[in-house]
Amino acid sequence: MSDVIKSFLNTWTVYFDTKDHPKVYCSRRFEGIDPTSDIFVNADVTAVRQWIHEESKKFDQGVPMCLPRSLNDDPVIVEVWL
């Protein structure tokens, strides 16, 4: 039987003012729908976005694209990058 390698699309969700990180921005990386332990926290959303761009290079996904928050999203969600 051949080895199967799982390949997931990495996404990064940017949040603001969560219970565990009040009054700052944070981003968490997801593999598919599964959250990872990769997280970055900063008071400046630009720094969070720069982290996302640097992280995406590690996974050879190209330049990440931003999806704005949907009205149905939790209010702490700012945007999602894929």
mmCIF file of the N, C-alpha and C atoms, coordinates in Angstrom:
data_MODEL
# 
_entry.id   MODEL 
# 
loop_
_atom_site.group_PDB 
_atom_site.id 
_atom_site.type_symbol 
_atom_site.label_atom_id 
_atom_site.label_alt_id 
_atom_site.label_comp_id 
_atom_site.label_asym_id 
_atom_site.label_entity_id 
_atom_site.label_seq_id 
_atom_site.pdbx_PDB_ins_code 
_atom_site.Cartn_x 
_atom_site.Cartn_y 
_atom_site.Cartn_z 
_atom_site.occupancy 
_atom_site.B_iso_or_equiv 
_atom_site.pdbx_formal_charge 
_atom_site.auth_seq_id 
_atom_site.auth_comp_id 
_atom_site.auth_asym_id 
_atom_site.auth_atom_id 
_atom_site.pdbx_PDB_model_num 
ATOM 1   N N  . MET A 1 1  ? 0.851   -1.175 0.000  1.00 0.00 ? 1  MET A N  1 
ATOM 2   C CA . MET A 1 1  ? 0.000   0.000  0.000  1.00 0.00 ? 1  MET A CA 1 
ATOM 3   C C  . MET A 1 1  ? 0.896   1.237  0.000  1.00 0.00 ? 1  MET A C  1 
ATOM 4   N N  . SER A 1 2  ? 0.561   2.211  -0.820 1.00 0.00 ? 2  SER A N  1 
ATOM 5   C CA . SER A 1 2  ? 1.391   3.414  -0.908 1.00 0.00 ? 2  SER A CA 1 
ATOM 6   C C  . SER A 1 2  ? 1.072   4.373  0.231  1.00 0.00 ? 2  SER A C  1 
ATOM 7   N N  . ASP A 1 3  ? 2.067   5.172  0.569  1.00 0.00 ? 3  ASP A N  1 
ATOM 8   C CA . ASP A 1 3  ? 1.869   6.188  1.600  1.00 0.00 ? 3  ASP A CA 1 
ATOM 9   C C  . ASP A 1 3  ? 1.025   7.326  1.035  1.00 0.00 ? 3  ASP A C  1 
ATOM 10  N N  . VAL A 1 4  ? 0.116   7.801  1.844  1.00 0.00 ? 4  VAL A N  1 
ATOM 11  C CA . VAL A 1 4  ? -0.730  8.918  1.448  1.00 0.00 ? 4  VAL A CA 1 
ATOM 12  C C  . VAL A 1 4  ? -0.307  10.130 2.259  1.00 0.00 ? 4  VAL A C  1 
ATOM 13  N N  . ILE A 1 5  ? -0.015  11.213 1.567  1.00 0.00 ? 5  ILE A N  1 
ATOM 14  C CA . ILE A 1 5  ? 0.370   12.441 2.240  1.00 0.00 ? 5  ILE A CA 1 
ATOM 15  C C  . ILE A 1 5  ? -0.828  13.375 2.242  1.00 0.00 ? 5  ILE A C  1 
ATOM 16  N N  . LYS A 1 6  ? -1.222  13.810 3.427  1.00 0.00 ? 6  LYS A N  1 
ATOM 17  C CA . LYS A 1 6  ? -2.322  14.757 3.528  1.00 0.00 ? 6  LYS A CA 1 
ATOM 18  C C  . LYS A 1 6  ? -1.820  16.145 3.164  1.00 0.00 ? 6  LYS A C  1 
ATOM 19  N N  . SER A 1 7  ? -2.546  16.803 2.341  1.00 0.00 ? 7  SER A N  1 
ATOM 20  C CA . SER A 1 7  ? -2.210  18.159 1.949  1.00 0.00 ? 7  SER A CA 1 
ATOM 21  C C  . SER A 1 7  ? -3.406  19.047 2.237  1.00 0.00 ? 7  SER A C  1 
ATOM 22  N N  . PHE A 1 8  ? -3.211  20.006 3.116  1.00 0.00 ? 8  PHE A N  1 
ATOM 23  C CA . PHE A 1 8  ? -4.296  20.881 3.516  1.00 0.00 ? 8  PHE A CA 1 
ATOM 24  C C  . PHE A 1 8  ? -4.018  22.300 3.064  1.00 0.00 ? 8  PHE A C  1 
ATOM 25  N N  . LEU A 1 9  ? -5.064  23.021 2.781  1.00 0.00 ? 9  LEU A N  1 
ATOM 26  C CA . LEU A 1 9  ? -4.946  24.448 2.553  1.00 0.00 ? 9  LEU A CA 1 
ATOM 27  C C  . LEU A 1 9  ? -4.802  25.111 3.915  1.00 0.00 ? 9  LEU A C  1 
ATOM 28  N N  . ASN A 1 10 ? -3.765  25.905 4.060  1.00 0.00 ? 10 ASN A N  1 
ATOM 29  C CA . ASN A 1 10 ? -3.582  26.668 5.288  1.00 0.00 ? 10 ASN A CA 1 
ATOM 30  C C  . ASN A 1 10 ? -4.342  27.971 5.165  1.00 0.00 ? 10 ASN A C  1 
ATOM 31  N N  . THR A 1 11 ? -5.058  28.318 6.216  1.00 0.00 ? 11 THR A N  1 
ATOM 32  C CA . THR A 1 11 ? -5.739  29.606 6.298  1.00 0.00 ? 11 THR A CA 1 
ATOM 33  C C  . THR A 1 11 ? -5.382  30.243 7.624  1.00 0.00 ? 11 THR A C  1 
ATOM 34  N N  . TRP A 1 12 ? -5.496  31.548 7.664  1.00 0.00 ? 12 TRP A N  1 
ATOM 35  C CA . TRP A 1 12 ? -5.216  32.300 8.884  1.00 0.00 ? 12 TRP A CA 1 
ATOM 36  C C  . TRP A 1 12 ? -6.409  33.191 9.165  1.00 0.00 ? 12 TRP A C  1 
ATOM 37  N N  . THR A 1 13 ? -6.975  33.065 10.340 1.00 0.00 ? 13 THR A N  1 
ATOM 38  C CA . THR A 1 13 ? -8.086  33.911 10.741 1.00 0.00 ? 13 THR A CA 1 
ATOM 39  C C  . THR A 1 13 ? -7.546  34.994 11.661 1.00 0.00 ? 13 THR A C  1 
ATOM 40  N N  . VAL A 1 14 ? -7.907  36.238 11.365 1.00 0.00 ? 14 VAL A N  1 
ATOM 41  C CA . VAL A 1 14 ? -7.492  37.375 12.180 1.00 0.00 ? 14 VAL A CA 1 
ATOM 42  C C  . VAL A 1 14 ? -8.671  37.768 13.069 1.00 0.00 ? 14 VAL A C  1 
ATOM 43  N N  . TYR A 1 15 ? -8.381  37.939 14.346 1.00 0.00 ? 15 TYR A N  1 
ATOM 44  C CA . TYR A 1 15 ? -9.389  38.286 15.347 1.00 0.00 ? 15 TYR A CA 1 
ATOM 45  C C  . TYR A 1 15 ? -9.003  39.594 16.030 1.00 0.00 ? 15 TYR A C  1 
ATOM 46  N N  . PHE A 1 16 ? -9.980  40.259 16.628 1.00 0.00 ? 16 PHE A N  1 
ATOM 47  C CA . PHE A 1 16 ? -9.713  41.416 17.479 1.00 0.00 ? 16 PHE A CA 1 
ATOM 48  C C  . PHE A 1 16 ? -10.558 41.313 18.737 1.00 0.00 ? 16 PHE A C  1 
ATOM 49  N N  . ASP A 1 17 ? -9.899  41.532 19.877 1.00 0.00 ? 17 ASP A N  1 
ATOM 50  C CA . ASP A 1 17 ? -10.566 41.620 21.175 1.00 0.00 ? 17 ASP A CA 1 
ATOM 51  C C  . ASP A 1 17 ? -11.255 40.320 21.579 1.00 0.00 ? 17 ASP A C  1 
ATOM 52  N N  . THR A 1 18 ? -10.502 39.222 21.506 1.00 0.00 ? 18 THR A N  1 
ATOM 53  C CA . THR A 1 18 ? -11.038 37.941 21.960 1.00 0.00 ? 18 THR A CA 1 
ATOM 54  C C  . THR A 1 18 ? -10.925 37.852 23.479 1.00 0.00 ? 18 THR A C  1 
ATOM 55  N N  . LYS A 1 19 ? -11.606 36.888 24.079 1.00 0.00 ? 19 LYS A N  1 
ATOM 56  C CA . LYS A 1 19 ? -11.553 36.726 25.532 1.00 0.00 ? 19 LYS A CA 1 
ATOM 57  C C  . LYS A 1 19 ? -10.139 36.445 26.026 1.00 0.00 ? 19 LYS A C  1 
ATOM 58  N N  . ASP A 1 20 ? -9.386  35.633 25.270 1.00 0.00 ? 20 ASP A N  1 
ATOM 59  C CA . ASP A 1 20 ? -8.034  35.294 25.709 1.00 0.00 ? 20 ASP A CA 1 
ATOM 60  C C  . ASP A 1 20 ? -6.970  36.309 25.275 1.00 0.00 ? 20 ASP A C  1 
ATOM 61  N N  . HIS A 1 21 ? -7.339  37.220 24.353 1.00 0.00 ? 21 HIS A N  1 
ATOM 62  C CA . HIS A 1 21 ? -6.419  38.277 23.902 1.00 0.00 ? 21 HIS A CA 1 
ATOM 63  C C  . HIS A 1 21 ? -7.202  39.587 23.758 1.00 0.00 ? 21 HIS A C  1 
ATOM 64  N N  . PRO A 1 22 ? -7.606  40.196 24.897 1.00 0.00 ? 22 PRO A N  1 
ATOM 65  C CA . PRO A 1 22 ? -8.431  41.405 24.823 1.00 0.00 ? 22 PRO A CA 1 
ATOM 66  C C  . PRO A 1 22 ? -7.668  42.613 24.272 1.00 0.00 ? 22 PRO A C  1 
ATOM 67  N N  . LYS A 1 23 ? -8.379  43.404 23.480 1.00 0.00 ? 23 LYS A N  1 
ATOM 68  C CA . LYS A 1 23 ? -7.902  44.692 22.965 1.00 0.00 ? 23 LYS A CA 1 
ATOM 69  C C  . LYS A 1 23 ? -6.670  44.604 22.062 1.00 0.00 ? 23 LYS A C  1 
ATOM 70  N N  . VAL A 1 24 ? -6.363  43.431 21.514 1.00 0.00 ? 24 VAL A N  1 
ATOM 71  C CA . VAL A 1 24 ? -5.272  43.258 20.554 1.00 0.00 ? 24 VAL A CA 1 
ATOM 72  C C  . VAL A 1 24 ? -5.752  42.367 19.416 1.00 0.00 ? 24 VAL A C  1 
ATOM 73  N N  . TYR A 1 25 ? -4.992  42.377 18.339 1.00 0.00 ? 25 TYR A N  1 
ATOM 74  C CA . TYR A 1 25 ? -5.259  41.496 17.201 1.00 0.00 ? 25 TYR A CA 1 
ATOM 75  C C  . TYR A 1 25 ? -4.510  40.193 17.402 1.00 0.00 ? 25 TYR A C  1 
ATOM 76  N N  . CYS A 1 26 ? -5.070  39.123 16.914 1.00 0.00 ? 26 CYS A N  1 
ATOM 77  C CA . CYS A 1 26 ? -4.356  37.851 16.912 1.00 0.00 ? 26 CYS A CA 1 
ATOM 78  C C  . CYS A 1 26 ? -4.772  37.074 15.670 1.00 0.00 ? 26 CYS A C  1 
ATOM 79  N N  . SER A 1 27 ? -3.894  36.185 15.266 1.00 0.00 ? 27 SER A N  1 
ATOM 80  C CA . SER A 1 27 ? -4.192  35.339 14.115 1.00 0.00 ? 27 SER A CA 1 
ATOM 81  C C  . SER A 1 27 ? -3.803  33.912 14.450 1.00 0.00 ? 27 SER A C  1 
ATOM 82  N N  . ARG A 1 28 ? -4.633  32.993 14.024 1.00 0.00 ? 28 ARG A N  1 
ATOM 83  C CA . ARG A 1 28 ? -4.370  31.566 14.202 1.00 0.00 ? 28 ARG A CA 1 
ATOM 84  C C  . ARG A 1 28 ? -4.380  30.900 12.839 1.00 0.00 ? 28 ARG A C  1 
ATOM 85  N N  . ARG A 1 29 ? -3.432  29.972 12.655 1.00 0.00 ? 29 ARG A N  1 
ATOM 86  C CA . ARG A 1 29 ? -3.378  29.200 11.417 1.00 0.00 ? 29 ARG A CA 1 
ATOM 87  C C  . ARG A 1 29 ? -4.244  27.961 11.549 1.00 0.00 ? 29 ARG A C  1 
ATOM 88  N N  . PHE A 1 30 ? -4.943  27.640 10.465 1.00 0.00 ? 30 PHE A N  1 
ATOM 89  C CA . PHE A 1 30 ? -5.758  26.433 10.377 1.00 0.00 ? 30 PHE A CA 1 
ATOM 90  C C  . PHE A 1 30 ? -5.229  25.568 9.240  1.00 0.00 ? 30 PHE A C  1 
ATOM 91  N N  . GLU A 1 31 ? -5.269  24.270 9.423  1.00 0.00 ? 31 GLU A N  1 
ATOM 92  C CA . GLU A 1 31 ? -4.998  23.305 8.354  1.00 0.00 ? 31 GLU A CA 1 
ATOM 93  C C  . GLU A 1 31 ? -6.357  22.722 7.981  1.00 0.00 ? 31 GLU A C  1 
ATOM 94  N N  . GLY A 1 32 ? -6.849  23.115 6.823  1.00 0.00 ? 32 GLY A N  1 
ATOM 95  C CA . GLY A 1 32 ? -8.218  22.730 6.493  1.00 0.00 ? 32 GLY A CA 1 
ATOM 96  C C  . GLY A 1 32 ? -9.138  23.409 7.489  1.00 0.00 ? 32 GLY A C  1 
ATOM 97  N N  . ILE A 1 33 ? -9.929  22.630 8.218  1.00 0.00 ? 33 ILE A N  1 
ATOM 98  C CA . ILE A 1 33 ? -10.814 23.204 9.239  1.00 0.00 ? 33 ILE A CA 1 
ATOM 99  C C  . ILE A 1 33 ? -10.260 23.057 10.650 1.00 0.00 ? 33 ILE A C  1 
ATOM 100 N N  . ASP A 1 34 ? -9.071  22.451 10.768 1.00 0.00 ? 34 ASP A N  1 
ATOM 101 C CA . ASP A 1 34 ? -8.490  22.183 12.081 1.00 0.00 ? 34 ASP A CA 1 
ATOM 102 C C  . ASP A 1 34 ? -7.557  23.302 12.536 1.00 0.00 ? 34 ASP A C  1 
ATOM 103 N N  . PRO A 1 35 ? -7.795  23.870 13.729 1.00 0.00 ? 35 PRO A N  1 
ATOM 104 C CA . PRO A 1 35 ? -6.883  24.897 14.235 1.00 0.00 ? 35 PRO A CA 1 
ATOM 105 C C  . PRO A 1 35 ? -5.537  24.289 14.601 1.00 0.00 ? 35 PRO A C  1 
ATOM 106 N N  . THR A 1 36 ? -4.479  25.064 14.427 1.00 0.00 ? 36 THR A N  1 
ATOM 107 C CA . THR A 1 36 ? -3.140  24.630 14.837 1.00 0.00 ? 36 THR A CA 1 
ATOM 108 C C  . THR A 1 36 ? -2.742  25.439 16.068 1.00 0.00 ? 36 THR A C  1 
ATOM 109 N N  . SER A 1 37 ? -1.570  25.158 16.596 1.00 0.00 ? 37 SER A N  1 
ATOM 110 C CA . SER A 1 37 ? -1.062  25.925 17.734 1.00 0.00 ? 37 SER A CA 1 
ATOM 111 C C  . SER A 1 37 ? -0.333  27.184 17.284 1.00 0.00 ? 37 SER A C  1 
ATOM 112 N N  . ASP A 1 38 ? -0.252  27.419 15.963 1.00 0.00 ? 38 ASP A N  1 
ATOM 113 C CA . ASP A 1 38 ? 0.421   28.608 15.439 1.00 0.00 ? 38 ASP A CA 1 
ATOM 114 C C  . ASP A 1 38 ? -0.470  29.827 15.619 1.00 0.00 ? 38 ASP A C  1 
ATOM 115 N N  . ILE A 1 39 ? 0.009   30.763 16.431 1.00 0.00 ? 39 ILE A N  1 
ATOM 116 C CA . ILE A 1 39 ? -0.766  31.973 16.721 1.00 0.00 ? 39 ILE A CA 1 
ATOM 117 C C  . ILE A 1 39 ? 0.202   33.138 16.855 1.00 0.00 ? 39 ILE A C  1 
ATOM 118 N N  . PHE A 1 40 ? -0.255  34.318 16.472 1.00 0.00 ? 40 PHE A N  1 
ATOM 119 C CA . PHE A 1 40 ? 0.542   35.530 16.590 1.00 0.00 ? 40 PHE A CA 1 
ATOM 120 C C  . PHE A 1 40 ? -0.363  36.620 17.146 1.00 0.00 ? 40 PHE A C  1 
ATOM 121 N N  . VAL A 1 41 ? 0.156   37.374 18.122 1.00 0.00 ? 41 VAL A N  1 
ATOM 122 C CA . VAL A 1 41 ? -0.622  38.415 18.788 1.00 0.00 ? 41 VAL A CA 1 
ATOM 123 C C  . VAL A 1 41 ? 0.145   39.730 18.714 1.00 0.00 ? 41 VAL A C  1 
ATOM 124 N N  . ASN A 1 42 ? -0.559  40.817 18.379 1.00 0.00 ? 42 ASN A N  1 
ATOM 125 C CA . ASN A 1 42 ? 0.082   42.125 18.302 1.00 0.00 ? 42 ASN A CA 1 
ATOM 126 C C  . ASN A 1 42 ? -1.006  43.196 18.360 1.00 0.00 ? 42 ASN A C  1 
ATOM 127 N N  . ALA A 1 43 ? -0.667  44.361 18.868 1.00 0.00 ? 43 ALA A N  1 
ATOM 128 C CA . ALA A 1 43 ? -1.619  45.473 18.914 1.00 0.00 ? 43 ALA A CA 1 
ATOM 129 C C  . ALA A 1 43 ? -1.831  46.106 17.539 1.00 0.00 ? 43 ALA A C  1 
ATOM 130 N N  . ASP A 1 44 ? -0.926  45.832 16.611 1.00 0.00 ? 44 ASP A N  1 
ATOM 131 C CA . ASP A 1 44 ? -0.964  46.419 15.272 1.00 0.00 ? 44 ASP A CA 1 
ATOM 132 C C  . ASP A 1 44 ? -1.394  45.369 14.249 1.00 0.00 ? 44 ASP A C  1 
ATOM 133 N N  . VAL A 1 45 ? -2.528  45.592 13.593 1.00 0.00 ? 45 VAL A N  1 
ATOM 134 C CA . VAL A 1 45 ? -3.031  44.620 12.618 1.00 0.00 ? 45 VAL A CA 1 
ATOM 135 C C  . VAL A 1 45 ? -2.056  44.457 11.450 1.00 0.00 ? 45 VAL A C  1 
ATOM 136 N N  . THR A 1 46 ? -1.299  45.491 11.124 1.00 0.00 ? 46 THR A N  1 
ATOM 137 C CA . THR A 1 46 ? -0.318  45.392 10.042 1.00 0.00 ? 46 THR A CA 1 
ATOM 138 C C  . THR A 1 46 ? 0.748   44.361 10.375 1.00 0.00 ? 46 THR A C  1 
ATOM 139 N N  . ALA A 1 47 ? 1.188   44.318 11.617 1.00 0.00 ? 47 ALA A N  1 
ATOM 140 C CA . ALA A 1 47 ? 2.176   43.326 12.040 1.00 0.00 ? 47 ALA A CA 1 
ATOM 141 C C  . ALA A 1 47 ? 1.607   41.916 11.941 1.00 0.00 ? 47 ALA A C  1 
ATOM 142 N N  . VAL A 1 48 ? 0.335   41.760 12.272 1.00 0.00 ? 48 VAL A N  1 
ATOM 143 C CA . VAL A 1 48 ? -0.319  40.454 12.170 1.00 0.00 ? 48 VAL A CA 1 
ATOM 144 C C  . VAL A 1 48 ? -0.379  40.019 10.705 1.00 0.00 ? 48 VAL A C  1 
ATOM 145 N N  . ARG A 1 49 ? -0.721  40.932 9.827  1.00 0.00 ? 49 ARG A N  1 
ATOM 146 C CA . ARG A 1 49 ? -0.780  40.607 8.397  1.00 0.00 ? 49 ARG A CA 1 
ATOM 147 C C  . ARG A 1 49 ? 0.600   40.270 7.842  1.00 0.00 ? 49 ARG A C  1 
ATOM 148 N N  . GLN A 1 50 ? 1.626   40.956 8.308  1.00 0.00 ? 50 GLN A N  1 
ATOM 149 C CA . GLN A 1 50 ? 2.996   40.633 7.878  1.00 0.00 ? 50 GLN A CA 1 
ATOM 150 C C  . GLN A 1 50 ? 3.373   39.223 8.324  1.00 0.00 ? 50 GLN A C  1 
ATOM 151 N N  . TRP A 1 51 ? 2.977   38.856 9.540  1.00 0.00 ? 51 TRP A N  1 
ATOM 152 C CA . TRP A 1 51 ? 3.250   37.503 10.037 1.00 0.00 ? 51 TRP A CA 1 
ATOM 153 C C  . TRP A 1 51 ? 2.582   36.470 9.135  1.00 0.00 ? 51 TRP A C  1 
ATOM 154 N N  . ILE A 1 52 ? 1.354   36.735 8.741  1.00 0.00 ? 52 ILE A N  1 
ATOM 155 C CA . ILE A 1 52 ? 0.630   35.815 7.864  1.00 0.00 ? 52 ILE A CA 1 
ATOM 156 C C  . ILE A 1 52 ? 1.379   35.643 6.549  1.00 0.00 ? 52 ILE A C  1 
ATOM 157 N N  . HIS A 1 53 ? 1.846   36.734 5.971  1.00 0.00 ? 53 HIS A N  1 
ATOM 158 C CA . HIS A 1 53 ? 2.590   36.648 4.709  1.00 0.00 ? 53 HIS A CA 1 
ATOM 159 C C  . HIS A 1 53 ? 3.882   35.839 4.876  1.00 0.00 ? 53 HIS A C  1 
ATOM 160 N N  . GLU A 1 54 ? 4.573   36.048 5.973  1.00 0.00 ? 54 GLU A N  1 
ATOM 161 C CA . GLU A 1 54 ? 5.804   35.283 6.224  1.00 0.00 ? 54 GLU A CA 1 
ATOM 162 C C  . GLU A 1 54 ? 5.499   33.797 6.454  1.00 0.00 ? 54 GLU A C  1 
ATOM 163 N N  . GLU A 1 55 ? 4.448   33.521 7.187  1.00 0.00 ? 55 GLU A N  1 
ATOM 164 C CA . GLU A 1 55 ? 4.061   32.134 7.446  1.00 0.00 ? 55 GLU A CA 1 
ATOM 165 C C  . GLU A 1 55 ? 3.654   31.421 6.167  1.00 0.00 ? 55 GLU A C  1 
ATOM 166 N N  . SER A 1 56 ? 2.945   32.112 5.297  1.00 0.00 ? 56 SER A N  1 
ATOM 167 C CA . SER A 1 56 ? 2.487   31.463 4.062  1.00 0.00 ? 56 SER A CA 1 
ATOM 168 C C  . SER A 1 56 ? 3.657   31.017 3.198  1.00 0.00 ? 56 SER A C  1 
ATOM 169 N N  . LYS A 1 57 ? 4.774   31.739 3.271  1.00 0.00 ? 57 LYS A N  1 
ATOM 170 C CA . LYS A 1 57 ? 5.974   31.336 2.522  1.00 0.00 ? 57 LYS A CA 1 
ATOM 171 C C  . LYS A 1 57 ? 6.488   29.974 2.983  1.00 0.00 ? 57 LYS A C  1 
ATOM 172 N N  . LYS A 1 58 ? 6.354   29.679 4.265  1.00 0.00 ? 58 LYS A N  1 
ATOM 173 C CA . LYS A 1 58 ? 6.812   28.398 4.812  1.00 0.00 ? 58 LYS A CA 1 
ATOM 174 C C  . LYS A 1 58 ? 6.063   27.210 4.218  1.00 0.00 ? 58 LYS A C  1 
ATOM 175 N N  . PHE A 1 59 ? 4.845   27.458 3.764  1.00 0.00 ? 59 PHE A N  1 
ATOM 176 C CA . PHE A 1 59 ? 4.002   26.390 3.238  1.00 0.00 ? 59 PHE A CA 1 
ATOM 177 C C  . PHE A 1 59 ? 3.912   26.417 1.720  1.00 0.00 ? 59 PHE A C  1 
ATOM 178 N N  . ASP A 1 60 ? 4.697   27.289 1.105  1.00 0.00 ? 60 ASP A N  1 
ATOM 179 C CA . ASP A 1 60 ? 4.779   27.373 -0.358 1.00 0.00 ? 60 ASP A CA 1 
ATOM 180 C C  . ASP A 1 60 ? 3.403   27.505 -1.000 1.00 0.00 ? 60 ASP A C  1 
ATOM 181 N N  . GLN A 1 61 ? 2.572   28.378 -0.403 1.00 0.00 ? 61 GLN A N  1 
ATOM 182 C CA . GLN A 1 61 ? 1.217   28.595 -0.911 1.00 0.00 ? 61 GLN A CA 1 
ATOM 183 C C  . GLN A 1 61 ? 1.111   29.814 -1.808 1.00 0.00 ? 61 GLN A C  1 
ATOM 184 N N  . GLY A 1 62 ? 2.200   30.518 -2.015 1.00 0.00 ? 62 GLY A N  1 
ATOM 185 C CA . GLY A 1 62 ? 2.124   31.745 -2.790 1.00 0.00 ? 62 GLY A CA 1 
ATOM 186 C C  . GLY A 1 62 ? 1.682   32.903 -1.919 1.00 0.00 ? 62 GLY A C  1 
ATOM 187 N N  . VAL A 1 63 ? 1.277   33.965 -2.562 1.00 0.00 ? 63 VAL A N  1 
ATOM 188 C CA . VAL A 1 63 ? 0.855   35.163 -1.836 1.00 0.00 ? 63 VAL A CA 1 
ATOM 189 C C  . VAL A 1 63 ? -0.557  34.952 -1.301 1.00 0.00 ? 63 VAL A C  1 
ATOM 190 N N  . PRO A 1 64 ? -0.745  35.113 0.011  1.00 0.00 ? 64 PRO A N  1 
ATOM 191 C CA . PRO A 1 64 ? -2.093  34.901 0.560  1.00 0.00 ? 64 PRO A CA 1 
ATOM 192 C C  . PRO A 1 64 ? -3.062  35.998 0.131  1.00 0.00 ? 64 PRO A C  1 
ATOM 193 N N  . MET A 1 65 ? -4.319  35.614 0.054  1.00 0.00 ? 65 MET A N  1 
ATOM 194 C CA . MET A 1 65 ? -5.386  36.552 -0.321 1.00 0.00 ? 65 MET A CA 1 
ATOM 195 C C  . MET A 1 65 ? -6.323  36.735 0.869  1.00 0.00 ? 65 MET A C  1 
ATOM 196 N N  . CYS A 1 66 ? -6.799  37.965 1.026  1.00 0.00 ? 66 CYS A N  1 
ATOM 197 C CA . CYS A 1 66 ? -7.675  38.301 2.148  1.00 0.00 ? 66 CYS A CA 1 
ATOM 198 C C  . CYS A 1 66 ? -9.146  38.199 1.754  1.00 0.00 ? 66 CYS A C  1 
ATOM 199 N N  . LEU A 1 67 ? -9.901  37.543 2.616  1.00 0.00 ? 67 LEU A N  1 
ATOM 200 C CA . LEU A 1 67 ? -11.361 37.509 2.497  1.00 0.00 ? 67 LEU A CA 1 
ATOM 201 C C  . LEU A 1 67 ? -11.915 38.341 3.651  1.00 0.00 ? 67 LEU A C  1 
ATOM 202 N N  . PRO A 1 68 ? -12.699 39.360 3.358  1.00 0.00 ? 68 PRO A N  1 
ATOM 203 C CA . PRO A 1 68 ? -13.245 40.178 4.442  1.00 0.00 ? 68 PRO A CA 1 
ATOM 204 C C  . PRO A 1 68 ? -14.242 39.394 5.286  1.00 0.00 ? 68 PRO A C  1 
ATOM 205 N N  . ARG A 1 69 ? -14.466 39.895 6.449  1.00 0.00 ? 69 ARG A N  1 
ATOM 206 C CA . ARG A 1 69 ? -15.402 39.299 7.390  1.00 0.00 ? 69 ARG A CA 1 
ATOM 207 C C  . ARG A 1 69 ? -16.805 39.265 6.780  1.00 0.00 ? 69 ARG A C  1 
ATOM 208 N N  . SER A 1 70 ? -17.483 38.156 6.981  1.00 0.00 ? 70 SER A N  1 
ATOM 209 C CA . SER A 1 70 ? -18.873 38.025 6.560  1.00 0.00 ? 70 SER A CA 1 
ATOM 210 C C  . SER A 1 70 ? -19.772 38.518 7.691  1.00 0.00 ? 70 SER A C  1 
ATOM 211 N N  . LEU A 1 71 ? -20.921 39.029 7.359  1.00 0.00 ? 71 LEU A N  1 
ATOM 212 C CA . LEU A 1 71 ? -21.860 39.491 8.385  1.00 0.00 ? 71 LEU A CA 1 
ATOM 213 C C  . LEU A 1 71 ? -22.286 38.359 9.321  1.00 0.00 ? 71 LEU A C  1 
ATOM 214 N N  . ASN A 1 72 ? -22.179 37.124 8.857  1.00 0.00 ? 72 ASN A N  1 
ATOM 215 C CA . ASN A 1 72 ? -22.565 35.969 9.679  1.00 0.00 ? 72 ASN A CA 1 
ATOM 216 C C  . ASN A 1 72 ? -21.441 35.494 10.601 1.00 0.00 ? 72 ASN A C  1 
ATOM 217 N N  . ASP A 1 73 ? -20.230 36.033 10.436 1.00 0.00 ? 73 ASP A N  1 
ATOM 218 C CA . ASP A 1 73 ? -19.093 35.628 11.269 1.00 0.00 ? 73 ASP A CA 1 
ATOM 219 C C  . ASP A 1 73 ? -19.245 36.151 12.690 1.00 0.00 ? 73 ASP A C  1 
ATOM 220 N N  . ASP A 1 74 ? -18.548 35.501 13.592 1.00 0.00 ? 74 ASP A N  1 
ATOM 221 C CA . ASP A 1 74 ? -18.458 35.982 14.964 1.00 0.00 ? 74 ASP A CA 1 
ATOM 222 C C  . ASP A 1 74 ? -17.898 37.406 14.928 1.00 0.00 ? 74 ASP A C  1 
ATOM 223 N N  . PRO A 1 75 ? -18.412 38.305 15.754 1.00 0.00 ? 75 PRO A N  1 
ATOM 224 C CA . PRO A 1 75 ? -17.956 39.705 15.718 1.00 0.00 ? 75 PRO A CA 1 
ATOM 225 C C  . PRO A 1 75 ? -16.461 39.902 15.970 1.00 0.00 ? 75 PRO A C  1 
ATOM 226 N N  . VAL A 1 76 ? -15.772 38.955 16.615 1.00 0.00 ? 76 VAL A N  1 
ATOM 227 C CA . VAL A 1 76 ? -14.340 39.112 16.862 1.00 0.00 ? 76 VAL A CA 1 
ATOM 228 C C  . VAL A 1 76 ? -13.491 38.809 15.629 1.00 0.00 ? 76 VAL A C  1 
ATOM 229 N N  . ILE A 1 77 ? -14.091 38.196 14.604 1.00 0.00 ? 77 ILE A N  1 
ATOM 230 C CA . ILE A 1 77 ? -13.352 37.890 13.377 1.00 0.00 ? 77 ILE A CA 1 
ATOM 231 C C  . ILE A 1 77 ? -13.229 39.159 12.532 1.00 0.00 ? 77 ILE A C  1 
ATOM 232 N N  . VAL A 1 78 ? -11.991 39.462 12.130 1.00 0.00 ? 78 VAL A N  1 
ATOM 233 C CA . VAL A 1 78 ? -11.710 40.632 11.300 1.00 0.00 ? 78 VAL A CA 1 
ATOM 234 C C  . VAL A 1 78 ? -11.686 40.231 9.825  1.00 0.00 ? 78 VAL A C  1 
ATOM 235 N N  . GLU A 1 79 ? -10.962 39.138 9.541  1.00 0.00 ? 79 GLU A N  1 
ATOM 236 C CA . GLU A 1 79 ? -10.779 38.680 8.156  1.00 0.00 ? 79 GLU A CA 1 
ATOM 237 C C  . GLU A 1 79 ? -10.146 37.302 8.170  1.00 0.00 ? 79 GLU A C  1 
ATOM 238 N N  . VAL A 1 80 ? -10.148 36.665 7.001  1.00 0.00 ? 80 VAL A N  1 
ATOM 239 C CA . VAL A 1 80 ? -9.506  35.359 6.829  1.00 0.00 ? 80 VAL A CA 1 
ATOM 240 C C  . VAL A 1 80 ? -8.581  35.464 5.625  1.00 0.00 ? 80 VAL A C  1 
ATOM 241 N N  . TRP A 1 81 ? -7.391  34.873 5.759  1.00 0.00 ? 81 TRP A N  1 
ATOM 242 C CA . TRP A 1 81 ? -6.412  34.847 4.675  1.00 0.00 ? 81 TRP A CA 1 
ATOM 243 C C  . TRP A 1 81 ? -6.230  33.419 4.206  1.00 0.00 ? 81 TRP A C  1 
ATOM 244 N N  . LEU A 1 82 ? -6.172  33.238 2.877  1.00 0.00 ? 82 LEU A N  1 
ATOM 245 C CA . LEU A 1 82 ? -5.890  31.920 2.324  1.00 0.00 ? 82 LEU A CA 1 
ATOM 246 C C  . LEU A 1 82 ? -4.984  32.034 1.133  1.00 0.00 ? 82 LEU A C  1 
# 
